[in-house]
Amino acid sequence: QAAAHPDDDLYDGDHGRYVLQNSPGIGSMKMLSFVKVMYDITDNVMKVPDDSRLDDFISISGSKMRLLARNGAVPCSATDIP
């Protein structure tokens, strides 16, 4: 039986790379990693998290976005999106 993570965030940052690496025709092509950014609740901007204040950052995955939408969360304004 499958079990969700405690916070229902099913995001796996390596999933896309795994799928691509196992796709036919990729051969010896290398996959690049991207820096993970998170939502900073103090200034409403996506950025690399600051280790000294991790409580100010939220990891927002597709799963979490769907949960927020299902629960009626109000999206941020277009001016808050970098």
Stockholm file with secondary structure:
# STOCKHOLM 1.0

chainA/1-82         QAAAHPDDDLYDGDHGRYVLQNSPGIGSMKMLSFVKVMYDITDNVMKVPDDSRLDDFISISGSKMRLLARNGAVPCSATDIP
#=GR chainA/1-82 SS CCCCCTTCCCCCTTHHHHHHHTSTTCTTCCCCCCCCCEEETTTTEEECCCGGGGGGEECCCHHHHHHHHHTTCCCCCGGGCC
#=GC SS_cons        CCCCCTTCCCCCTTHHHHHHHTSTTCTTCCCCCCCCCEEETTTTEEECCCGGGGGGEECCCHHHHHHHHHTTCCCCCGGGCC
//
